[in-house]
Amino acid sequence: MDSSAPPSEGQDDLPEIRVLIADDHPVMSRALRTYVDSTPGMRCVGEVREGAGAVESVGRLMPDVVVMDMHMPGVGGIEATWQIRRMSESVAVLAVTTFSTERYVIPALRAGAGGYIVKDAEPEEIIDAIRQVDDGMAPFSPSVAHQLMVSVKNDPSQVTSLLQRYPEMPRLPERELEGLRLLATGCSNAEIAEQMMVSEATVKAYMGRLMQRLGVRDRVQLLIRAVELGVVEPSLE
């Protein structure tokens, strides 16, 4: 199943993010479409109900972001993500699912998903995650971050294909390390900024420098590396 939406009026001057929704639950799919189409600078270009349809629609509609359910009939979300990312590296995939377990998180990231959030996230969190994944960032729900770090701690071999291991522990400034530890508890930029009494821009700068120091490209990899190096412990406050 596929449907297309006309452009929203009055938004021609905004850089538009074209979103494809792949979810076999009609109620969830319609809710996601409503969130997207009511957001300035964002438009849903189609809805599909299974993974094969998502792959076909990417080739035809060329969205910027695919919001992908991991558990669908036929070709599942993980396999569809793998196929889409090999079809076009410019199309980002955001996994949005009920499951934050190891069974889905690690395979989704290996397949090329740029972010992973749970379906019970608030609408604004989902919209913000779409923006982030389109911008090359790595959004994830706190429960997902926790599961990922536990998986790394329990069995580092699960994620070695995601990273080239860092040869030695670099020196991390105390304030950046403080921000990293707050990130590991599931805090957002705003929450980290509040606790550290700095601006959100400063928090983003801290995270950017940490990614450079640890040789990773996004926040998911940053947490993986931090756990590998023993800098943070998997925990949620």
Secondary structure by P-SEA (a helix, b strand, c coil): cbbbbcccccccccbbbbbbbbcccaaaaaaaaaaaaacccbbbccccccaaaaaaaaaaccccccccccccccccaaaaaaaaaaacccbbbbbbccccccccaaaaaaacccccccccccaaaaaaaaaaaaacbbbbcaaaaaaaaaaaaacccccccccccccccccccaaaaaaaaaaaacccaaaaaaaacccaaaaaaaaaaaaaaaccccaaaaaaaaaaacccccccc
